[in-house]
């Protein structure tokens, strides 16, 4: 039964992947500018431009280009960069690790702060603590992450000098320097996620704590903290699982701006450079990997939700 459940979920992922990659592939080709002109220069003759476009396959219909690109992508061949000649898959893999580390730290920050704020709000409902946590929950959703990033750089890098404003150090090279280099980007990314987790978990906890079995737990003499943590949070986390899946995709997309601000050589900065250079193969490879990651995370979210919620039927 569980295998059939996984198979049904997987059957939703495959057509979604095809449709998404086709739409993205088509939109990328609509980016203003011609890669052939960028390679040859503005003074190149029309004949040379057309010749290069033919060599690159840019003169073919979009569907033909997409079918050729997808066929090679399935085999792991994402082509080569038009400007550097690098293998796209190797370049994407090198930058993906950096982005993944930042997103993971941002997710951890979002969950920790979100859970702390939500539980603190529930312990003293309608108190000053509740109002403060709700205010920060709203503020985190309203403040743009790029604006928050610039404020953090101004405060902790320029004014106080505590943390670096740019650059990235891998955790394998130096855990301490990694934490310093990733803290500001992770907070900039995770502030929105923390606000989402706070609002979602608080709402879910209010619903769970009003049920009969919670009142039964109180009647048995259990302490408030024990009831909230053992009975409330564990059951209230189910809707948060779905929020976490969506949050991962949002954070992954937001790295495009954050990595540019902090000069971090991740997937976001690679995508920006590819757009500026009209490097279509590199940009298509970046977008494909990001789309696959988001779809895989959403698939795993559905599976985890199905495991955690006994009310879901697998047959």
LOZA-405937 format. One record per residue (C-alpha): x, y, z; chain. Coordinates in Angstrom, 2 decimals. Layout:
BEGIN
<x->X, y->Y, z->Z, mol->A>
...
***
This chain:
BEGIN
<x->0.00, y->0.00, z->0.00, mol->A>
<x->2.74, y->2.43, z->0.95, mol->A>
<x->4.60, y->1.59, z->-2.27, mol->A>
<x->1.49, y->2.42, z->-4.30, mol->A>
<x->1.20, y->5.69, z->-2.40, mol->A>
<x->4.80, y->6.56, z->-3.32, mol->A>
<x->4.18, y->5.57, z->-6.92, mol->A>
<x->1.14, y->7.86, z->-7.17, mol->A>
<x->3.12, y->10.77, z->-5.76, mol->A>
<x->5.96, y->10.05, z->-8.17, mol->A>
<x->3.57, y->10.05, z->-11.11, mol->A>
<x->2.63, y->13.62, z->-10.21, mol->A>
<x->6.28, y->14.68, z->-10.10, mol->A>
<x->7.28, y->13.49, z->-13.59, mol->A>
<x->4.73, y->15.50, z->-15.65, mol->A>
<x->5.24, y->18.49, z->-13.36, mol->A>
<x->8.97, y->18.31, z->-14.08, mol->A>
<x->8.39, y->18.16, z->-17.84, mol->A>
<x->5.95, y->21.08, z->-17.87, mol->A>
<x->8.08, y->23.23, z->-15.56, mol->A>
<x->11.30, y->22.66, z->-17.48, mol->A>
<x->9.56, y->23.40, z->-20.80, mol->A>
<x->8.12, y->26.67, z->-19.50, mol->A>
<x->11.41, y->27.74, z->-17.93, mol->A>
<x->13.38, y->26.72, z->-21.03, mol->A>
<x->11.09, y->28.81, z->-23.23, mol->A>
<x->11.22, y->31.83, z->-20.92, mol->A>
<x->15.02, y->31.72, z->-20.81, mol->A>
<x->15.14, y->31.99, z->-24.60, mol->A>
<x->13.03, y->35.16, z->-24.34, mol->A>
<x->15.71, y->36.97, z->-22.31, mol->A>
<x->16.72, y->40.12, z->-24.25, mol->A>
<x->20.02, y->39.80, z->-26.09, mol->A>
<x->21.62, y->37.28, z->-28.43, mol->A>
<x->24.36, y->34.92, z->-27.15, mol->A>
<x->25.93, y->34.94, z->-30.62, mol->A>
<x->26.25, y->38.72, z->-30.54, mol->A>
<x->27.64, y->38.59, z->-26.98, mol->A>
<x->30.30, y->36.07, z->-28.10, mol->A>
<x->31.29, y->37.75, z->-31.36, mol->A>
<x->30.84, y->41.37, z->-30.32, mol->A>
<x->28.73, y->44.20, z->-31.64, mol->A>
<x->30.96, y->44.66, z->-34.71, mol->A>
<x->30.44, y->41.11, z->-36.02, mol->A>
<x->28.83, y->40.72, z->-39.39, mol->A>
<x->25.32, y->39.30, z->-39.72, mol->A>
<x->26.71, y->36.35, z->-41.65, mol->A>
<x->29.03, y->35.33, z->-38.81, mol->A>
<x->26.24, y->35.82, z->-36.28, mol->A>
<x->23.88, y->33.57, z->-38.24, mol->A>
<x->26.64, y->30.99, z->-38.67, mol->A>
<x->27.30, y->30.89, z->-34.92, mol->A>
<x->23.59, y->30.73, z->-34.14, mol->A>
<x->23.36, y->27.69, z->-36.44, mol->A>
<x->26.32, y->26.03, z->-34.68, mol->A>
<x->24.71, y->26.64, z->-31.29, mol->A>
<x->21.31, y->25.43, z->-32.51, mol->A>
<x->19.65, y->28.73, z->-31.68, mol->A>
<x->18.01, y->28.95, z->-35.10, mol->A>
<x->15.88, y->25.86, z->-34.47, mol->A>
<x->12.30, y->25.91, z->-33.11, mol->A>
<x->11.95, y->26.06, z->-29.34, mol->A>
<x->10.45, y->22.57, z->-29.06, mol->A>
<x->13.30, y->21.08, z->-31.09, mol->A>
<x->15.86, y->22.82, z->-28.88, mol->A>
<x->14.03, y->21.67, z->-25.76, mol->A>
<x->13.81, y->18.04, z->-26.90, mol->A>
<x->17.52, y->17.99, z->-27.75, mol->A>
<x->18.46, y->19.62, z->-24.43, mol->A>
<x->16.16, y->17.36, z->-22.38, mol->A>
<x->17.46, y->14.21, z->-24.08, mol->A>
<x->21.02, y->15.12, z->-23.17, mol->A>
<x->20.04, y->16.31, z->-19.68, mol->A>
<x->18.48, y->12.92, z->-18.88, mol->A>
<x->21.87, y->11.39, z->-19.64, mol->A>
<x->23.60, y->13.89, z->-17.36, mol->A>
<x->24.92, y->16.09, z->-20.19, mol->A>
<x->23.94, y->19.72, z->-19.57, mol->A>
<x->26.32, y->21.05, z->-22.20, mol->A>
<x->29.16, y->23.55, z->-21.85, mol->A>
<x->29.29, y->27.22, z->-20.97, mol->A>
<x->29.26, y->29.48, z->-24.00, mol->A>
<x->31.84, y->31.82, z->-22.46, mol->A>
<x->34.15, y->29.78, z->-20.23, mol->A>
<x->33.86, y->26.38, z->-21.90, mol->A>
<x->33.29, y->24.75, z->-18.50, mol->A>
<x->31.12, y->21.66, z->-18.29, mol->A>
<x->27.80, y->22.93, z->-16.93, mol->A>
<x->27.20, y->19.93, z->-14.66, mol->A>
<x->30.63, y->20.34, z->-13.01, mol->A>
<x->30.17, y->24.07, z->-12.50, mol->A>
<x->26.65, y->23.64, z->-11.10, mol->A>
<x->27.81, y->20.89, z->-8.73, mol->A>
<x->30.62, y->23.11, z->-7.40, mol->A>
<x->28.24, y->26.00, z->-6.68, mol->A>
<x->25.37, y->23.82, z->-5.45, mol->A>
<x->27.23, y->22.74, z->-2.31, mol->A>
<x->27.67, y->26.35, z->-1.22, mol->A>
<x->24.01, y->27.24, z->-1.73, mol->A>
<x->22.88, y->24.05, z->0.00, mol->A>
<x->24.91, y->24.85, z->3.12, mol->A>
<x->23.41, y->28.35, z->3.33, mol->A>
<x->19.84, y->27.11, z->2.82, mol->A>
<x->20.24, y->24.37, z->5.44, mol->A>
<x->21.50, y->26.86, z->8.03, mol->A>
<x->18.64, y->29.22, z->7.12, mol->A>
<x->16.12, y->26.38, z->7.55, mol->A>
<x->17.58, y->25.48, z->10.96, mol->A>
<x->17.40, y->29.13, z->12.01, mol->A>
<x->13.79, y->29.37, z->10.79, mol->A>
<x->12.68, y->26.31, z->12.75, mol->A>
<x->14.49, y->27.19, z->15.97, mol->A>
<x->13.29, y->30.80, z->16.09, mol->A>
<x->9.83, y->29.88, z->14.81, mol->A>
<x->9.30, y->27.18, z->17.44, mol->A>
<x->10.64, y->29.35, z->20.26, mol->A>
<x->8.39, y->32.27, z->19.31, mol->A>
<x->5.31, y->30.09, z->18.77, mol->A>
<x->5.67, y->28.22, z->22.08, mol->A>
<x->6.42, y->31.44, z->23.97, mol->A>
<x->3.30, y->32.99, z->22.48, mol->A>
<x->1.15, y->30.01, z->23.52, mol->A>
<x->2.44, y->29.86, z->27.10, mol->A>
<x->1.15, y->33.38, z->27.81, mol->A>
<x->-1.66, y->34.07, z->25.32, mol->A>
<x->-2.76, y->37.72, z->24.92, mol->A>
<x->0.15, y->38.87, z->27.08, mol->A>
<x->2.95, y->41.28, z->26.17, mol->A>
<x->5.07, y->38.25, z->25.21, mol->A>
<x->2.35, y->37.05, z->22.85, mol->A>
<x->2.02, y->40.48, z->21.26, mol->A>
<x->5.78, y->40.79, z->20.77, mol->A>
<x->6.11, y->37.39, z->19.09, mol->A>
<x->3.11, y->38.10, z->16.85, mol->A>
<x->4.62, y->41.48, z->15.95, mol->A>
<x->7.93, y->39.90, z->14.94, mol->A>
<x->6.03, y->37.21, z->13.04, mol->A>
<x->4.30, y->39.88, z->10.98, mol->A>
<x->7.48, y->41.95, z->10.63, mol->A>
<x->9.48, y->38.99, z->9.33, mol->A>
<x->6.92, y->38.42, z->6.60, mol->A>
<x->6.72, y->42.09, z->5.60, mol->A>
<x->10.42, y->43.03, z->5.52, mol->A>
<x->12.17, y->42.17, z->2.20, mol->A>
<x->15.15, y->39.90, z->2.70, mol->A>
<x->17.49, y->42.08, z->0.61, mol->A>
<x->16.69, y->45.13, z->2.78, mol->A>
<x->17.25, y->43.11, z->5.95, mol->A>
<x->20.53, y->41.84, z->4.51, mol->A>
<x->21.79, y->45.39, z->3.92, mol->A>
<x->20.77, y->46.43, z->7.45, mol->A>
<x->22.62, y->43.46, z->8.94, mol->A>
<x->25.75, y->44.24, z->6.93, mol->A>
<x->25.58, y->47.88, z->8.02, mol->A>
<x->25.15, y->46.98, z->11.69, mol->A>
<x->27.32, y->43.88, z->12.24, mol->A>
<x->29.96, y->44.28, z->9.53, mol->A>
<x->30.52, y->47.98, z->8.94, mol->A>
<x->29.60, y->49.49, z->12.33, mol->A>
<x->30.57, y->46.74, z->14.76, mol->A>
<x->32.99, y->44.73, z->12.62, mol->A>
<x->31.91, y->41.43, z->14.17, mol->A>
<x->31.10, y->39.49, z->11.00, mol->A>
<x->32.40, y->39.55, z->7.41, mol->A>
<x->30.28, y->41.45, z->4.89, mol->A>
<x->31.18, y->39.25, z->1.91, mol->A>
<x->32.68, y->35.89, z->1.07, mol->A>
<x->32.09, y->32.29, z->2.08, mol->A>
<x->34.15, y->29.67, z->3.94, mol->A>
<x->33.13, y->26.02, z->3.66, mol->A>
<x->32.38, y->24.13, z->6.84, mol->A>
<x->34.99, y->21.53, z->5.86, mol->A>
<x->37.71, y->24.20, z->5.81, mol->A>
<x->36.91, y->25.94, z->9.10, mol->A>
<x->33.69, y->25.48, z->11.11, mol->A>
<x->34.23, y->28.75, z->13.01, mol->A>
<x->34.86, y->30.82, z->9.87, mol->A>
<x->31.97, y->29.02, z->8.19, mol->A>
<x->29.60, y->30.09, z->10.95, mol->A>
<x->30.84, y->33.69, z->10.73, mol->A>
<x->30.48, y->33.84, z->6.95, mol->A>
<x->27.07, y->32.19, z->6.81, mol->A>
<x->25.37, y->33.82, z->9.79, mol->A>
<x->24.25, y->37.06, z->8.14, mol->A>
<x->23.07, y->35.43, z->4.88, mol->A>
<x->21.24, y->32.71, z->6.81, mol->A>
<x->19.48, y->35.22, z->9.06, mol->A>
<x->18.53, y->37.33, z->6.03, mol->A>
<x->17.06, y->34.27, z->4.35, mol->A>
<x->15.59, y->32.67, z->7.45, mol->A>
<x->13.77, y->35.70, z->8.87, mol->A>
<x->10.86, y->35.16, z->6.49, mol->A>
<x->10.84, y->31.43, z->7.25, mol->A>
<x->10.91, y->32.04, z->11.01, mol->A>
<x->7.89, y->34.32, z->10.67, mol->A>
<x->6.03, y->31.70, z->8.63, mol->A>
<x->6.83, y->28.91, z->11.10, mol->A>
<x->5.82, y->31.12, z->14.04, mol->A>
<x->2.42, y->31.98, z->12.58, mol->A>
<x->1.71, y->28.45, z->11.34, mol->A>
<x->2.81, y->26.67, z->14.51, mol->A>
<x->1.05, y->29.16, z->16.80, mol->A>
<x->-2.22, y->28.73, z->14.91, mol->A>
<x->-1.86, y->24.95, z->14.92, mol->A>
<x->-1.00, y->24.88, z->18.64, mol->A>
<x->-4.06, y->26.96, z->19.51, mol->A>
<x->-6.23, y->24.43, z->17.69, mol->A>
<x->-4.53, y->21.39, z->19.24, mol->A>
<x->-4.52, y->22.76, z->22.81, mol->A>
<x->-8.28, y->23.20, z->22.65, mol->A>
<x->-8.98, y->19.50, z->22.04, mol->A>
<x->-10.38, y->17.00, z->24.55, mol->A>
<x->-7.23, y->14.92, z->24.98, mol->A>
<x->-5.27, y->18.03, z->26.02, mol->A>
<x->-7.87, y->18.76, z->28.70, mol->A>
<x->-7.54, y->15.14, z->29.79, mol->A>
<x->-3.77, y->15.56, z->30.09, mol->A>
<x->-4.29, y->18.62, z->32.29, mol->A>
<x->-6.76, y->16.69, z->34.44, mol->A>
<x->-4.08, y->14.05, z->35.07, mol->A>
<x->-1.93, y->16.67, z->36.71, mol->A>
<x->0.65, y->17.11, z->33.92, mol->A>
<x->2.60, y->20.34, z->33.93, mol->A>
<x->1.97, y->23.02, z->31.30, mol->A>
<x->5.36, y->22.56, z->29.64, mol->A>
<x->4.92, y->18.79, z->29.48, mol->A>
<x->1.47, y->19.10, z->27.90, mol->A>
<x->2.62, y->21.64, z->25.32, mol->A>
<x->5.78, y->19.80, z->24.32, mol->A>
<x->4.73, y->16.12, z->24.51, mol->A>
<x->1.13, y->16.42, z->23.37, mol->A>
<x->0.76, y->19.81, z->21.72, mol->A>
<x->3.86, y->20.38, z->19.62, mol->A>
<x->4.10, y->16.82, z->18.31, mol->A>
<x->0.58, y->16.97, z->16.90, mol->A>
<x->0.78, y->20.60, z->15.81, mol->A>
<x->3.88, y->19.96, z->13.69, mol->A>
<x->1.93, y->18.18, z->10.95, mol->A>
<x->0.84, y->21.36, z->9.10, mol->A>
<x->4.33, y->22.79, z->9.63, mol->A>
<x->5.78, y->19.95, z->7.55, mol->A>
<x->3.95, y->21.28, z->4.49, mol->A>
<x->5.12, y->24.79, z->5.31, mol->A>
<x->8.71, y->23.52, z->5.51, mol->A>
<x->8.50, y->22.03, z->2.02, mol->A>
<x->7.25, y->25.29, z->0.54, mol->A>
<x->9.76, y->27.25, z->2.60, mol->A>
<x->12.69, y->25.34, z->1.13, mol->A>
<x->11.68, y->26.39, z->-2.37, mol->A>
<x->11.26, y->30.02, z->-1.27, mol->A>
<x->14.68, y->30.10, z->0.38, mol->A>
<x->16.31, y->28.48, z->-2.63, mol->A>
<x->14.86, y->31.13, z->-4.92, mol->A>
<x->15.81, y->33.96, z->-2.55, mol->A>
<x->19.49, y->32.94, z->-2.67, mol->A>
<x->19.73, y->34.68, z->-6.05, mol->A>
<x->19.50, y->38.07, z->-4.31, mol->A>
<x->21.22, y->37.18, z->-1.04, mol->A>
<x->24.26, y->35.58, z->-2.66, mol->A>
<x->24.67, y->38.64, z->-4.87, mol->A>
<x->24.58, y->40.99, z->-1.87, mol->A>
<x->27.10, y->38.95, z->0.15, mol->A>
<x->29.25, y->38.00, z->-2.90, mol->A>
<x->28.81, y->34.29, z->-2.23, mol->A>
<x->29.77, y->32.05, z->-5.18, mol->A>
<x->26.66, y->29.87, z->-5.03, mol->A>
<x->23.89, y->28.91, z->-7.42, mol->A>
<x->22.21, y->32.30, z->-7.12, mol->A>
<x->25.28, y->34.24, z->-8.19, mol->A>
<x->25.94, y->31.71, z->-10.95, mol->A>
<x->22.43, y->32.29, z->-12.28, mol->A>
<x->22.85, y->36.09, z->-12.19, mol->A>
<x->26.18, y->35.92, z->-14.03, mol->A>
<x->24.67, y->33.58, z->-16.62, mol->A>
<x->21.81, y->36.01, z->-17.25, mol->A>
<x->24.16, y->38.97, z->-17.63, mol->A>
<x->26.38, y->37.03, z->-20.06, mol->A>
<x->23.45, y->35.45, z->-21.96, mol->A>
<x->25.01, y->32.08, z->-21.15, mol->A>
<x->21.91, y->29.98, z->-21.88, mol->A>
<x->23.39, y->26.47, z->-21.29, mol->A>
<x->24.68, y->27.47, z->-17.85, mol->A>
<x->21.43, y->29.20, z->-16.90, mol->A>
<x->19.34, y->26.27, z->-18.10, mol->A>
<x->21.48, y->23.90, z->-16.03, mol->A>
<x->21.10, y->26.05, z->-12.91, mol->A>
<x->17.33, y->26.33, z->-13.31, mol->A>
<x->16.96, y->22.59, z->-13.99, mol->A>
<x->18.83, y->21.66, z->-10.81, mol->A>
<x->16.82, y->24.13, z->-8.73, mol->A>
<x->13.52, y->22.86, z->-10.16, mol->A>
<x->14.50, y->19.24, z->-9.50, mol->A>
<x->15.51, y->20.09, z->-5.92, mol->A>
<x->12.20, y->21.83, z->-5.21, mol->A>
<x->10.17, y->18.97, z->-6.71, mol->A>
<x->12.15, y->16.36, z->-4.76, mol->A>
<x->11.66, y->18.29, z->-1.51, mol->A>
<x->7.92, y->18.59, z->-2.18, mol->A>
<x->7.76, y->14.87, z->-2.94, mol->A>
<x->9.57, y->14.03, z->0.31, mol->A>
<x->7.25, y->16.42, z->2.16, mol->A>
<x->4.21, y->14.52, z->0.88, mol->A>
<x->5.79, y->11.22, z->1.90, mol->A>
<x->6.73, y->12.43, z->5.39, mol->A>
<x->3.27, y->13.92, z->5.88, mol->A>
<x->1.74, y->10.61, z->4.86, mol->A>
<x->3.89, y->8.76, z->7.38, mol->A>
<x->3.24, y->11.18, z->10.25, mol->A>
<x->-0.52, y->11.50, z->9.72, mol->A>
<x->-2.27, y->8.14, z->10.35, mol->A>
<x->-5.50, y->9.46, z->8.81, mol->A>
<x->-4.01, y->9.30, z->5.28, mol->A>
<x->-5.01, y->6.18, z->3.38, mol->A>
<x->-2.24, y->4.49, z->1.38, mol->A>
<x->-4.46, y->2.25, z->-0.72, mol->A>
***
